[in-house]
């Protein structure tokens, strides 16, 4: 049995909150550069160039890439041979978020509830998901989500008879409805299968993959490319100004589901796409 003090988790969450907001991950920088190579619209190219310049300035000056510093989504893959000591794991995660947003001069955006709109003051609580796995490692993945893109996300309970064609149509309709509101070029996470709630979590988890990395299942990978092509054919383009590159990447996660069900969740991430990860 391996023991990990929850204070270590607090420290790492704090660091990741600052790093994710100040330094765009290199794989996303490369995705923006690929987008710039693919784009043919002069205005679209200008948007992509500005995003790359903004990323450089944010990292150099240690400031937030985007004024909407979002909310913290924490995925913990915990080895079943790990025992956390020193207090509450959830409290440690929330303390790490609070300290990261304070010390990184990041905007606190969370309110107490959809009805009680009083700001919590420290951008907590984090949205935390924990999976138990074999072993004694802990993989901590942080996703920062702003409201603009999250508001444009959607879920639909399709039927098996509607099939893949209906799934693609639903995803494209979601992007078209979002238009510039999701701050394209977007990264798109799609969860297929499971239950209503599981599909939504898979869609959000899909966003944490290396940008543009295909699903290991060749059939799903081909579907990712097909969906991306369909989205980019809409012509929405960077910032909604028109162009070829509306989606930088499409990541699909799939799992078993009921014989009568075909759940599909679409979670959009804006051009900021802030993800960081560490193994404890």
Buried (B, 14 or more C-beta within 10 A) or exposed (E): EEEBEBBBBBBBBBBBBBBBBBBBBEBBBBBBEBBBEBBEBEBBBBBBBEBBEBBEEBBEEEBBBBEBBBBBBBBBBBBEEBEBEBBEBBBBBBBBBBBBBBEBEBBBBBEEEEEEEEEBEBBBBBBBBEEEBEEBBBBBBBBBBBEBBBEBBBBBEBEEEBEBEBBBEBBBBBBEEBEEBBBBBBBBBBBBBBBEEBBBBBBBBBBBBBBBEBBEEEEBBEBBEEBBEBBBEBEBBBBBBBBBBBBBBBBBBBEEBEEEBBBBBBBBBBBBBBBBBBEB
